[in-house]
């Protein structure tokens, strides 16, 4: 018998409803049923190559209200139009909702568009806080109306745009689950059931074996089937870069930890390049036109060029994306249906079509986080222990100036660790205090996660892990982090 779950309230205890219903979320997300295969109208044997585009949208939550209250940075932009590029606030808000116009228009005209959407929990909460029902209703239309299910795929992410390698390991799953629950509160359990791909903030992939293992383990426990990775954040098992064919097909990411355990997850590879311009100008489509079918296992399949970009940031996304996105689809609307050609895919759709054609996940080329070959060529994975791994990492960091365990992200020019001890130390302290306070209570009574003090404390833990407090350098943003830490600690001190 199927259990009917009551819809979630969007607001709980005056805060975003992102915790307290973990068992409900697990029952919805932990399934292996195909999502897009029953819906797709594409015929794989009629596809020469494909392309997949994703839009990443984010605005941090800051203690920046007139009375210091928590508000969305977008709201701050509207209220302070003379600072920086805050004059773009209205344009940004328009970008957050415009796929709700583009997709219905294209579908009504008989086109066959595809787009993947990655919105942080901060932004979704911020839109709700601001009363931007116009934007949320636009997103709801393309998320909850069955005629658009095929055309729009939501990707999960960390609720508060936390970069994975520098997020405390116990918080990885809390961030992932928080996004899932809040998404379900906004758009319903059925919409959440279709979210099977994951888009990491800053495209950051950890390469410390234990962090990577726990990350992939958490993703799989939360029902995710595949992960988006940056091309230069992974390597072949011998340390070589991905070859020209494997960049355009699913790969099998292998994660091994210091206890000798291993796990794998399917990954799609975002190829290198000027991300915003590539998507805005629909370069993935033009690159796909130069590709042809390739051998994968015993089957010939179409490759897929995959890209993601900030969906609002800069003139190219504001202006060139709408200019180039919508006119493309009428040109190719018969491709993959009645004639051979290049088509748009969504990530899960592509993977499900491949596997329905007879491809096995074991046929995907194996890869690992970049730099790990240096670890495993010194340390036999079958003989690894926490002590041996620690010794190996210490030796590598001493002998090899190029080796580090920060992982890799969309750019290697920015470190999310170096120079940010004034943010990272409080972040780790607040996380540790949260878990010392609440983990024993949750273990004894899982309904503790519905308590208002738990929810309030968790909110500050998640918010403090937002990457923006380290992206913009020292000053106002690190001050925001200090204030969030102090407020979170005050909440936790009252709980002790």
N, C-alpha and C positions, 0 to 999 in steps of 0.2 A: 504494500500500500504506500502511495506517495504521500508524504507529509506536506500539508499546506502551511507555508510560513507566512505569518502576518507581516505586512509591509513595515519597514523600518521608518521611524521618525527621522527627519533630517537633523533636527536639533535635539540633544539630550543633555539635561542638566545645564542648559544655556550654552552648551558647547557643541562642536561638530560631533555627530554620532559615529565615532570611529572605533569604539571598543565596546565590549559587553555581550556581543552576539557571535562569539568565535565559533561555537558549534554549528550555528546556522550557516555561517559563511563556509565552513569546511564541507558541510553537506551539499552545498551548491557547487563549489569549485572543484571538489575532488571527484571528477568523473573522467572517463577515457572515451566518451562518445564523440564522434565527429561533430564539428560545429558548422563549418562552411560547406562540407561535402554534400549534404542534402540540399543546399541552396545554390551551389555554383552552377552557372550556365556555360562555363568554359569546357571545351573538349581539349584535353592535353595534347592529343595527336594533331590538333589544329593550331598549336602554339609553337612558333619558332624560338621566341625568347620572351621574357617578361620583365617587368619593373615594378618595384614596390616603394611607395613614398610614405613617410610618416612625418607628422607635424608635432613638435614638442612645445608645450605651452606651460609657462610657470610664472608666478609672482609670489615672492616670499611674504610671510606674515611677520609684521614688525610691531614693536611697542611704540607706535608712532602716531596714535590718535591725539586729539587736542588735550586729553587728560591722561595720556600715556597708555590708553587702552590698546589691545591687540587689534590691528587692522591689516588689511591687504595693502601691499605696496602700491597696487593700482589705485586704491582709494587715496593714498598719500599723493600719488602723481596728480590726480584730479584736484586735490586740495592745495597743491603747491605747484602750479603750472609754470612758474618762472624758474624753477630749479632744473638744471641739466636738460635732459630730453623729456621732461615731464609733460611738455606740450603735446606729446604723442599719445597721451592717455586714451583719448577717444578713439584714435586709430587702432591702438592695441585692443581695446574692448571690442571694436568691430571685427578684428581678426579672430578673436576668441569664438565668435558666434557665426562667422560667415560660411563655414562649411554647411551649416543648416540651410543656407540659401543655395549654394552651388550644387550640392548633391541632388536635392529635389528637382531643380531645374534641369539638370543633365538627365536624370532618370525619366522625367516627364517627356523629354525630347527623344527618348529611345536609346540614349547612350548607356555605356556599361562602365561607369567610373569606379575607382577604388581609392581609398585613403585610409591610413592608420592614424589614430589620435592618441597622444600621450599628454595628459593634463595632470599636473601635480595636485595633491590633495589641498595644499595651501591655496592654489588658485581657485579650485572648485569651491572651497569654503569661503574664500574672499568674495567671489561672485554672489554667493548666497548672503553673506553679511551685507553687501552693498545693495541688495535688493535688485540685482540685475537679472530679473526674470526674463527679459528679452533674450539675453545670451543663453541662460540655462534652458529656456523653452526651445530655443533654436537647436541646442545640442540634444535635448530630449527627443525632439522630432526625428532626428536621424539615428537615434540610439534605440528608440522603443517602437517605432513604426515598422512592421514587418517588411514593407516594400523597400526599406533601406538597409536591412540586416546584411545583405550580401555586399553592399558597397562601402560600409564603414566598419572598420575593426578598431576597437579600443585596446590599447596596450596598458597593462598594469605598470605601476612604478612605485617608488618609495613615497609615502604620504607627504613627507616634508622635504623632498628633494635632497635627501642625504646621500653623499657619495659613499659607496659601499666600503672601500678599503679603510677609511678612517672612522667608520661608524662602529661603536661597540658591538661585538658579535651578538650579545643577548638582545640587542635592539633591532637587528636585521628583520626578524620575523614580525616584530611589533610594527615596524614601518610598513612592511608589505601587507599585513592584515588590516592595518588602519586604512590604507587606501582602498582595499577591497570592500570593507564595510561601509565606508562613506560613499563610495560609488554606488553600492547597492541601495543605500538610503536615498540617494538622488534619483537613480534610474531604475531600480528594482532588481530583484534577484535574477530574473531571466536574462537581463542585460549582463549581469556579472557572470553568469554561467558561460557566456560566450567569450570571456576574456581569457585567452590562453597564452598570449605572448607577453613578454616583459621588457620594458625599456628602461635601462638604468640611468639615473641622473648623471649628466656630464659624460655619458657613455663610458663610465669608469668600471674597469674590471680588476678585481684584486688578484695579485699573483702570490701572496703568502698562502702556502698550501692549506693551512687550517681555516683562514678567512674565506678563501674561495670555496672550500668544501662546505662550510656552514652556510654560505650564501646559496649555493646550488641546492643543498639539502632543504633549506627554507623555501626556496622557490617551488621545488617539487612537492613539498608538504602542503603548500598553499595552492596546489593544482595547476601550476604553470607548466606548459609543455615546451616552450622554446624561449630563447633569450636573444636579444639584439646585442651584437658586439662590434666594436670598432676594429677595422682591419689590423692596425698595428698593435692592438692589445692582445693578440693571439699569435701563436706560432705553431708550426708542425712539431711533431714529437722530437725531431732531431735539432730543433732550434731554428730551422730555416723559415723564412716568411711563407705565408700561404701562396700556393702557386696560382697561375692565372685562371685555371678552371675552378679550383675549389673556392675562390672568392665569391663565386656566383651560384653556388649550390649550398644546401644545408651542410653544416659541419657537426661533428660530435665532440663537444667540449668535455675533456676528462679532468676530474678534480680528485686529487689524492691528499689525504691528511697525514698528520704525524703519528696516527695510531694504525696506519696501514690500510685504512678503509678507502674506498673509491666510489665515485658516483659520476654520472654523465648526464648531460642535457643537450638537446639539439640547439644549435645557434644559427642565426642568419647574420651575415657579415655586411656591415655598413662599410662600403669602400671609402678610401681616403679621398679628400678633395675639399674644395671650398663649399662647405655644407649648405649654407643658406642659398648661395647662387645656384648650386646644382639642383636643388629642389624647386626653387622659384622659377627657374628657366626650363624645368622638366628635362634636365640633362639625363636622368636615368632612362627615360624613354629613348632619347637619341642614342645613348650608348647601347641600349638593348637592340637597336636596329642593326648594329654591327656584329651581334652575337648569333651563333647558330646552336642547334641542339648538340648535347654532349652525352657521353656514356657515363651512366651512374649505376654501378652494379652490372646487371645484365640488361639494362633498359636504357634507351636513348630518351633523354628528357630535355626540356628547355631550361636554360639558365635564367637567373633572375637578378637584376641589378637593384640593389637595395640602398636607400638613402633616408636620412632623417635630418631635419633642420628646425631651428626655432621658427615657429609659425607666425611670429609677429614682428620680430626684431630686425629693424633696418628697412631701408627703402625697397630693397629687392623683394622682401616678403610682403611688404605692404602693397606694392604696386605691380611688380612683375609677376608674382605668383598668380593673382587673379587674371592677369592678361594672358598667361601661358597655360594655366591649368585647364580652364573650361573649354577653350577651343580645340584642345587635343583630342578629347574623347569622341566627338562626332566623326573624326577622321578614321578612327580605328574601331568603331562600334561593331563591325562584323567580324573583326579578327578573333580567332579562337572559337567562333560560333559556326560560321558557314565558310570561312576562308582562313588560310594559313597566314599567320602574321604575329606581330608583337602585341601583347596584351598587358593590362594592369592586373596585378595580383594584390591581395592582402596576404600577410605572412602565413597565417594559419591555413588559409585556403591553398596556398602554394604547397605547403608541407603535406596537407591532407590529400591533395591531388597526386603528388608524387607517390605517397605510400599506398594510395588506392590503385595506382598503376602497377604495383608490385615491388617498389623500392622499399628496402628495409632500413631502419635507422642504423643498422650495422654497416650499411653500404656507404654511409656518410664518411668522408675523410676525418680522421681524428685530429684534434688540436688540443692545445693547452694554453694557459695564460703565459704571456710573453715573459721570458727569463727563467721559466721553470726548468728548461732543459739543463741549465747550469746547476740546478739543485739535484736533479735526478741522475745526472751523469756522475755525480760524486756520491750520491746516496741511493742505494738500492731500495726502491719502494717496498720491497718485500721485507726489508730489514729495518725500516724506519721506526724511530721512537721519538717522543718529544725532545729528549735530550740530544739525540743525534741530529735532529733537524735544527735545533737551536745552535749547535756547534757548527753545522754546515753553513747556516745563514751568516753567522758571525765571521767565519773564515772568508766567505765570498765578499761580504761587505768590506773586509779589511784588504783583500787582495785585488778586488775588481771595482774600480771607481764607477763603472757603468751599471753595476748591480744594485738594485734596491727592492724593497717590498712594498712600495707605495702603490704598485699597480700602474695601469696606463689608462688614459682617458682620451677625450676628443682632441686634446692637444697635450703635448709633453712640455709646453712652455710654462705651465702653471702647476705648482705643487699645492696640494690641499693640506699639507702637513708642515713643511718647512716655514718657520717664522710665525706660526700660529699657536704657539704654546698657550698664549693668553686666552684662546678660545677652546683648544683641545683639552687642556687640563680640566677646566671647569665642566666641559661637556662629559668627560669620562667620570668625573666625580659625581655629577648629578645622576648619570646613568647608574653608577654603582649604588648610590644612596637609594634610588628608586627600587632597584632589584632587592637590596637588603630589606627594605621596608615592606614590599608587597609580594615578592615571590613566595615566601612561606604562607602568606594569607591566601594567595591564589591557588596554591597547591592544596590547601586545606578546603577551600571553598571557591570554585571557579567563578561563581557569581560576583566575587569581589570586583571583577573588571567592570561591573555596572555601577559601582559606587562613584559618587561625584568626586571624592578626594582622589581616587585612583585615576579617574579620567582627567582631572585637572593637572595632576602631577605628570601623567603620561604626555599630555599636551606640551608641557614645557620641555620634557625630555626630547620629544620629537622635533619641536621647533628649534631647539638649540643646535640640532644636528644639520640644519639647513645649510647647504653649501655656500649660499650667498654671503654668509657672515665671514667667509674666508676668501671669496672671489674678489671682492672689491678693495682688499687691502685694509691696513690699519686706519682707525678713525671712527666715523659714524657707525659703520656696520659691526665692527668689533665691540663698540659701545652697546649696540642693540643686544649682542650676544651676552655681554656682562649683565645687562638688565634681565634678560630671560633667565639666566642662571640664578640670579638672586631671588627672583619671584618663584622659580621652581623649588629652590632650596627652602624657602619660607613655607611653601605648601607641605613639603616633605617633613620639615621640622615639626609641624603641627600634628603630623600623623604618628609620630614616634611616642 
